[in-house]
Each structure stands twice: as C-alpha cells, then as structure tokens.
Amino acid sequence: MYVKILNNAVDVFPYSVKKLKSNNPNTSFPNKPSDELLAEWGVFSVVYAVKPTFAHDEKVVPNVEPTLVNGSWTLDWSVVSKTEDEIASEASGVRYERDELLTQCDWTQMPDSPLNSTIKQSWFDYRISLRDITEQSGFPTDITWPTAP
C-alpha cells in the first residue's frame, strides 16, 4: 500500500504503482520501481503501526490516512467505543452460544438421566455458570466460559 504526497501532505491514499503508471502514461516505469524512484514521484510505502490494546467495550479502527512517523508513512490506529448496536449484537451472539450449550446438556437434568447424583450436580452447577454469563463484568465481549464436566 502506498500514499501519494504533495507539498508534504497526503494527496491520495490509498495509492498504488498501477495508479502512478496510469496517471503518467507517457513515462516508462520498471515493473517494480524502487523506493527511491517512487519517492521522486511523491509515492511512499505505508506501514501499519502495532495495534493498541483496548477494553472490552472498545474497538480498534485504522486511521483514515497515514502520518509521517520517524521518516516512515505510518497508518496508525484509533481506539473508539463500540456502539450500542455493536454491543447488543455481540450480546445476542453470546446468548445464542450459551443457549446452544444449555440445549446440548439438557438431558443431564432429566429424571431418567443415567448420571449418578454427583455427576448430575456438576452438570447442574455448569448450567448455572452458563446462565450467569450475562452477569460477568466484561459481558458480552470479555467473558470466561465455564468448562463442562
């Protein structure tokens, strides 16, 4: 990925060697122009910064355009709060997964279950932990799933 710079500011991003060639049809470029040649035309490689850490109710999104950092055009990240719709969607997905896990072990609580009382109780406790998923402080994005017996 490249950026086209004009007067020390971002002119076009994203940019490509193909676009450089089409913008300059009367100029012959090698198949793989060197960084030095591209720089003569104001075209520079863009590197991605390391993604920052973020809380369970946040997300990381790439910035709209790169900035010059220590001599390299770098596309940095922004940490933004998730929207209520995004959180609700994640909560719905977690509840669906939880409900599927509960359905898979319904049989353990039936009166005719072949399990002895100790094992049946451990499944009962597991099912309570599944139901309590929504009460975890990081719900819906940072939860600890219980382990089935």
C-alpha positions as CSV (number, residue, x, y, z in Angstrom):
1,M,0.0,0.0,0.0
2,Y,1.3,3.4,-0.9
3,V,0.5,7.1,-0.3
4,K,0.9,9.9,-2.8
5,I,2.4,13.0,-1.1
6,L,2.1,16.6,-2.5
7,N,3.6,19.6,-0.7
8,N,4.5,17.5,2.4
9,A,0.8,16.4,2.8
10,V,-1.2,13.4,1.9
11,D,-2.7,13.9,-1.6
12,V,-4.1,10.4,-2.3
13,F,-4.5,7.4,0.0
14,P,-4.5,4.6,-0.7
15,Y,-2.4,4.8,-3.8
16,S,-0.7,2.2,-6.0
17,V,2.1,1.8,-8.5
18,K,-0.6,0.9,-11.1
19,K,-2.3,4.3,-10.4
20,L,1.1,6.0,-10.7
21,K,1.6,4.4,-14.1
22,S,-1.9,5.3,-15.3
23,N,-1.5,8.9,-14.1
24,N,1.7,9.2,-16.1
25,P,1.0,7.4,-19.4
26,N,4.0,9.0,-21.2
27,T,6.5,7.8,-18.6
28,S,8.1,4.4,-18.7
29,F,8.4,2.8,-15.3
30,P,10.0,-0.6,-14.4
31,N,7.7,-3.4,-13.3
32,K,8.8,-3.0,-9.7
33,P,10.0,0.6,-9.2
34,S,12.5,1.1,-6.4
35,D,11.6,3.1,-3.3
36,E,13.9,5.8,-4.5
37,L,12.2,6.1,-7.8
38,L,8.8,6.2,-6.2
39,A,9.9,8.9,-3.8
40,E,10.9,11.1,-6.8
41,W,7.2,10.9,-7.8
42,G,6.0,11.6,-4.3
43,V,4.9,8.0,-3.7
44,F,5.8,6.2,-0.5
45,S,5.2,2.9,1.1
46,V,2.8,2.8,4.1
47,V,3.4,0.6,7.1
48,Y,0.9,-0.3,9.8
49,A,1.5,0.6,13.4
50,V,1.1,-2.0,16.0
51,K,-2.5,-2.3,17.1
52,P,-3.0,-0.9,20.6
53,T,-4.7,-2.7,23.4
54,F,-8.3,-1.9,24.2
55,A,-11.1,-2.5,26.7
56,H,-13.9,-4.9,26.1
57,D,-16.3,-2.1,25.2
58,E,-13.9,-0.6,22.6
59,K,-12.6,-1.5,19.2
60,V,-9.6,-0.5,17.1
61,V,-10.0,1.1,13.7
62,P,-7.3,2.2,11.3
63,N,-7.0,5.9,10.9
64,V,-8.2,7.4,7.6
65,E,-4.8,8.4,6.3
66,P,-1.1,7.8,7.3
67,T,1.1,10.2,9.1
68,L,4.9,10.6,8.9
69,V,6.5,8.9,11.9
70,N,10.3,8.8,12.2
71,G,10.7,9.1,8.4
72,S,8.0,6.4,7.5
73,W,4.5,6.9,6.4
74,T,2.6,5.0,9.1
75,L,-1.1,4.1,9.3
76,D,-1.9,4.3,12.9
77,W,-5.0,3.1,14.8
78,S,-7.7,4.7,16.9
79,V,-9.4,3.2,19.8
80,V,-13.1,4.0,19.8
81,S,-16.1,3.0,21.9
82,K,-18.3,0.3,20.4
83,T,-21.8,1.5,19.5
84,E,-24.8,0.3,21.4
85,D,-25.9,-1.7,18.4
86,E,-22.4,-3.5,18.2
87,I,-22.6,-4.4,21.9
88,A,-26.2,-5.6,21.5
89,S,-25.2,-7.7,18.5
90,E,-22.3,-9.3,20.4
91,A,-24.5,-9.9,23.4
92,S,-27.1,-11.6,21.2
93,G,-24.3,-13.9,19.8
94,V,-23.1,-14.8,23.2
95,R,-26.6,-15.6,24.4
96,Y,-27.2,-17.8,21.4
97,E,-23.9,-19.7,22.0
98,R,-24.9,-20.1,25.7
99,D,-28.3,-21.3,24.8
100,E,-26.8,-23.9,22.4
101,L,-24.6,-25.2,25.2
102,L,-27.5,-25.4,27.6
103,T,-29.6,-27.3,25.0
104,Q,-26.7,-29.8,24.5
105,C,-26.7,-30.7,28.1
106,D,-30.5,-30.6,28.9
107,W,-30.5,-34.4,29.1
108,T,-28.3,-34.3,32.1
109,Q,-31.1,-32.9,34.3
110,M,-33.9,-35.1,33.2
111,P,-35.4,-37.5,35.8
112,D,-34.4,-40.5,33.7
113,S,-30.8,-39.4,33.2
114,P,-28.3,-42.2,33.6
115,L,-25.9,-40.0,35.6
116,N,-25.3,-40.5,39.3
117,S,-26.2,-37.7,41.7
118,T,-22.6,-36.3,42.0
119,I,-22.1,-36.0,38.2
120,K,-25.7,-34.7,37.8
121,Q,-24.9,-32.0,40.3
122,S,-21.7,-31.0,38.5
123,W,-23.8,-30.6,35.3
124,F,-26.3,-28.6,37.3
125,D,-23.5,-26.2,38.5
126,Y,-22.2,-25.9,35.0
127,R,-25.6,-24.9,33.7
128,I,-25.9,-22.3,36.4
129,S,-22.5,-20.9,35.3
130,L,-23.7,-20.7,31.7
131,R,-26.8,-18.8,32.8
132,D,-24.7,-16.4,34.8
133,I,-22.5,-15.5,31.8
134,T,-24.6,-12.3,31.3
135,E,-23.7,-11.2,34.8
136,Q,-19.9,-11.2,34.2
137,S,-18.4,-7.7,34.3
138,G,-16.9,-8.0,30.8
139,F,-20.1,-9.3,29.2
140,P,-20.6,-9.6,26.2
141,T,-17.0,-9.3,24.9
142,D,-14.8,-10.3,27.7
143,I,-16.2,-13.3,29.4
144,T,-14.9,-16.6,30.9
145,W,-16.8,-19.6,29.7
146,P,-17.3,-22.4,32.2
147,T,-15.8,-25.8,31.5
148,A,-18.2,-28.6,31.0
149,P,-17.8,-31.5,33.5
